[in-house]
């Protein structure tokens, strides 16, 4: 059989060849058939000039071979012609050799009579065969049997012959257009888009449907629309693609005149009548209401355009489809279009292919350009327009030129890209533009509620303004509630801000301009934000009154994008910050504290990462608007201020505050606090007690060695990370934390035992602790426990009864482990006892014989006796009784070829491939043995066993071949012995052949 790809790549002279018996259909059915196909633009081979004789002519054979589709029109006298039957043989030969499509129409004959050559059809067939050899009869009979089984249209199932012919023509069109036209060949992702949109179009439905294609500017909506037009046009009486609707606003026309002009343009295009003139707005309905039309309205940006061109579905004939492409989802709601296909951004892989298609004229990057390709793709934010324009500009350039373009892309957007993207920004009203600029410059990827608090004004409805930006596809809200704007749109915002006259500029982002304003004590009421990148500036000196006159300054961000060694910044102790500040973000703030006159009552976010602060301010501040406090990396911070009034605080980051020894008791008032970061607070030893914060879900306290007491801040907590702490015990009160899903106590060496755990727990990590005992009562009833990690628990001697929910147990390098408790009823469990060298034979028997696990690995060199089919090496053959399915257990003996003492093993895979006695694939099984970070891997001989099922087996022999591969290709193991136990349908005879593959 020819492959579909080779068939699609052929050049076909004809679209359709029809095999028929002339006297039955030529002047009736076939004439209507040809007319319908001509109307649909489908070329058919015409046999009018071919003289018919005893055998099929070379011209006819050639026509069959040059046709994409053959339609066999089976009538009652079809089999009375040896000519027709020879045509059928040639058609089926072309189907096998070249992948030709074969369709059937049963015209007054039953498919069963065709298959079996019975009835009147059979009588005609027998008369024809009477003059032929038995060999010819058999060939024809087999061909008729085959074609009679091809599902096709049956006239008796239709009450309207014309409708049946329309349906056949539609089916042929679909088969001819299984791939887009060549204009769109190689366009990444286009076929997936077309398939999804066609499902929305529901083309077999006779209703009139309007479907929208929505998405941000530059995403490819127009391209998809044009591809659809090329793909589907031949299914409709009349079609047109109406482009550039965004620019359809002629000067001097009122709304009525505009709608008349739009209707004239549409009718001229769809009816192919240049200069059509109409005098009223009912013209489209009058002219098109009985026509099946396909209209694409591209780049619609005003609901009046839809009112003019597609106001009602009854304007168009049955089966019509209207497609609207737009960035504005709000106008679709206004017009009542509910079927919308949203074009999302391509995947990382697809984005790279798009870039490479234009940069290298191939689907992957050239040698040496892989990293550069990824950088450009990231800077273009995976926007197809950006990838196309930038990719084309990079074609033929060397690596140095690529690096120059990358540096340029970080700050400047290409004019062609900006021209497309800027249209959306310019369509906004002034307040919406202001919101767009602030998101682009300050708040991209920020939490939506935080942004609303930042931008809330008495005269603005921020929720409404955000919805406008969402509906116009300028931003979107991710599933985690963050506001996201495309990277190239961010650059559009920055450049739009820079184009403003200095006295109108809302946000200062140019370093020279900022320095000029600050150094010369210039203030302006128009400035709402300053974004100051100090990279490359040798020294910054700010006067105490530099910011005082900026009475409307609400957002101040001082940061470094490059660590270039220029870090000196001098600010006066009495510098005055504007009172309306809502965002204060100052990396590496150089003073020991904020100015005495600093007021924080309007702050929503205070971010002083890597500062030299020792404390923030003395006394108590009004902090009721504060939602986010980030002091990460403030090495010298010794104390936190009174946070009693910070009742809306949601995030507190104190990571790497090395000098911070304790938390204030005022933390008990932070009932909206969701997460605390306190990693690497090396001096922290005192935390408040008797606190139960209502919203706290996650605490990070990794690397706090002085912390001895288990933190109990919230019974609503979900995740606790207490890695490398000094915690000595888990208190009984932990059982009240009914939502706690994960506890990570790894490397907390002072922990000796576990006696209490919450019933909700899913993941417990006790790796690298000195734990000696886990109480049986605290773990066996944890019916949600999924992961248990005990790596390098070198003092743990026994393992308690485990819950059936357990999916992964990693007990690698538990040097003292001797016993495991029966039963280990974990049917989906993966048990890793690598290098547990004291694990006794009884424990091994429990694991193999009495437990229900997915797979397990433990030290051992003797194959268990129940595995009764064995062989040296990695392959095994078993004679079996033929059966529909087999369940089996397999065991392999793994031997390291060399000691892996200095390598970081992460994963070892064991693959089992099963074939039958003839070498045909029957089934496979892959087992992945996970190792913790910095594992030295399997250091001695180990047994690994697992379960498998083979379905639909019908043979008398099975060959099992086992292979092992490590995550790191340098690692080297071998399978020295393998064995299998058949659990169902035990074979009558057994034999085994050893070997190594």
C-alpha positions, 0 to 999 in steps of 0.5 A: 500500500502506498503511504498517504504522504507519497499520495499527497505529494503526487501531481494528479491530472484529474480530481475524479474518475467515475466508473459506470455503466453508460445506459444506466446512468449517463443521461440521468444521474451522471449528468447531474453528477457532472454539473454538481462537480463542475459547480464545486470546481472539481475536475472529472475525467470525460470519457466521451471521446473514447471508443469502447471495445472488448478491453479497456483502452490505454487512454482509460487506464492512464486516466484512472492512474492520473485521478486522485479519487475513483468513484465506482457507480454501481448500477444493476447492469454494471457487471454486464460489462467486462470493460467496467469490471476491468476498470474496477480491477485497475482502480483497485490496483491504483489504490494499492500501488499509489494510495488512490481514494476509492468511493462507491455509489449504489444506484438501484442495486443492493450492496449485498448483491454486489458483494455476493454477485446475487440477484439481477446484478449476479445474473448480469455478472454470470452472463459476462463471465460465461465468455471468460476464464475461471481466473478472470471470474475469480479476479472480478468476483474478489474485486466486487466483493471488496468494493461492495464492502466500501461504505458509500451512498445508497440511493434507496436511503435518500428521498432526494437525489439532488441532496445525495449528489450534493453530499457526495460532492461535499465528501469528495471536496473533503477528501481532496482537501485533507491537507491545506493548499500549498500556500500554507505548506510547512506552516507550523501548527496550521493543520491543528488549528484548521482541524479544531475550527472545522469542528466548530463550523460543523459543515454537515449542518444546514444551519447558518453558523457564525464562528469567531477566531480570536487572539492577540495581534500577531498571533496568526488569525488572518493566516488561519482565516486565509488557509480556511478560505483555501481549504473550504471554498469549493464546498460553497456556492460563493465565497470571499475574504474581506480583509483590512476591515480595521481600516474601513472608515472612509473620511466624511461618511456617517454610520449609515453611509459606512454600512452601505459602503461595506455592503457594496464592497462585500457584494462586489467581492462575493458576486464578482461584480465590480462597482456594485451599488446599493441604495438600502441596507437590506441588499445583502439579505435580498441577494444572498438569502438563498445562497450557500456562502462562505465569508471571512471578515478579517480584523474586525474591530467595531461591532458596526462592521458586523451589523453591516455585513452579518447582522442576522443569520437569515441574511444567508442561505442554508449551510452558510458559514461566516467567520470573524477574526478579531482581537476584541472579544467584547464585540463578539459578545455584543453581536451574540457570536458564541462559537469562538476559537481562541488562538493561543501561543505556540509551544516552545518547540513550535515557536522554535520551528517557526523561527527556524523556518524563516531564519534557516529555511528549515525546521531546526536550527543550524549547528552552533545556533541552538542557544541563540535560537532559544534566546531569540524565541524567548525575546519574541515571546513565542509570538508568530509575527515576531518570530517571522519578522525577526527570523527573516531579518536573521536569515544568512547572518552569522553568530555575531550578528545574531548576538547584536540582534538579541541585544537590540531586541531587549530594548527596541521592537522592530518597526514592522512588529510594532506597527501591528501591535501598536494598533491595539494600544492606540484603540484604547481610551486615555485611562485604559492606555495609562493602565496598559503602560503601568502593567507593561512597565511595572506589573507584568506577571504580578498577582491580579489582586495586588495590581488592583490594589496598586492602581485603585483610584477613586475615579477609576473602575480598575476591574472594568479597565482590566476587562477591556484589556483582556477583551482586546487581547492585550493582556490575559489572566493566567489560572494562578490569577496573575496578569500577563502581557506579551513581551513584545507588547511590553516593548510597545508600552515602553516605546509609547511612553517614551514618545510622550512629551517630557511634561506629559510623561507618566513614567520615567524609565530613561536613566539619563532623564531620571538622573537629570530630574533627581540631580537638579531637584526637578519635580513634576505632577505628571510622573506616577512612576520611576523605573530606574536601572542603575546598571552601568552607572558608576555612582548615583547621588540623590539629594534629600529633596529629589523626590519631594515635589513628585506628589503623584509618584506612586511607583518607585523601582530601583534595580539592576539588570546586570551585576557589573560591579558599579554599586555605589549609591549615596542617599541622605538619611533624611531623604523624603519619599513621596507620601502616596507611594504604593510600590517601593522596590529598591534593590541593595538599598544602601542605608541601615534603615528607612528615613525617619519621616518615611510613611508606609500607610499607602504601601501595597508592596515593599521590596528591599531585596539584598538591602543593607537594612538593619531594621525598617523603622522604629515604632508602629506604622499604619500598614493596612494596605501592605500585601507583600513584604520582601526583605530577601538577602538583607544579611544585616537585618536584625529585627522586624518592625511591629506588624500588628497593623499589616492585617492584609499582608499575604506574602512575607519573604525573609530568606537569607536574612542571616542576622535575624534571630526571632520573629515578632509576636505581632505576626499573630495578626497576619491572618491573610498571610498565605506564604512565609519564606525564611530559607537560610535564616541561619540565626533564627531560633525564636518563633512565637507560640500559640499562633493559628493564622487563618490563611497560611498554607506554605512555610519555607524554613530550609537551612535554619540550623538554630531552629529547634522547635517545630513551627506551629503557625496554622492548622490550615497549613498545606506544605512545610519545608524544614530541610536542614533545621535543628527540629528535634520532634514533630509535636502531637498537635500536628494531627490537627493540621487537617489540610497538611499535604507535604512535610519535608524534614530531610537533613534535620539531624536532630530528629530521632523518631516520628510518632505523630502525623496528620491523616491528610499527608501525601508526601513525607521526606525524612531523608538524611536524618538520624531517625531510628523509629517510625511509629507503626500507629502514625503511618499505617492509617495514612490513606492518602500517603503517596510518597515516602522518602527515607534515603540515607536514614542510616540508623533506621532498623525497621520499617512499619506497616505501610498504607495501600495508597503508597506509590513510591518508597525510596529507602536507598542507603538505609545501612541498618534496615533489617526488617519490613513489616507484612503486609506491604499491600501497595499495588501501585507501589515502587519500592527502592531498597538500593544498598540496604545491605542488612535487609534480611532474607525474611524481608526479601520474601515479604517483598516478593511473595506477600506484597502487591507492588508494581516493582521493587529493588533490593540487594541480592544475588540468588534468584527467588525459587518461585521464578521457575523460568530462568536463564543466564544473561538477559534473554529467556524463551518460554514455551506456552499454551496459546491463550488470550492473555498472560499475567507474569512476574519478572526478576532480573539480577543487576550487576554494576560493572564498576563502582559508581562512587562519585557519580550522581545517579538519578534514574535506572530503567529496565526494559522488558520486550516480549516477542512471540515465536516468530519474532513478532512484538507482543508487549513490553514493560518499562520500569524506572528506578528513581534515585535521590539527588547525589546518589551513588547508585547501585553498588553491588548485585541487586534483584529487581522484580516487577509485574506485567500483563500481555494481552491478545497473545496467540502463540506457542512461545514467548521470548523475553529480552531485558535491557538496562539503561541509566539516566547518565550514559556513562553509568554501566550495569549489566543483567547477569540473570533473568527469570519469569513466573507466569501467573495465569495460564501456566504453560504445559511445557517449559524450556529456557534459552540463555544468552546476552543481547 
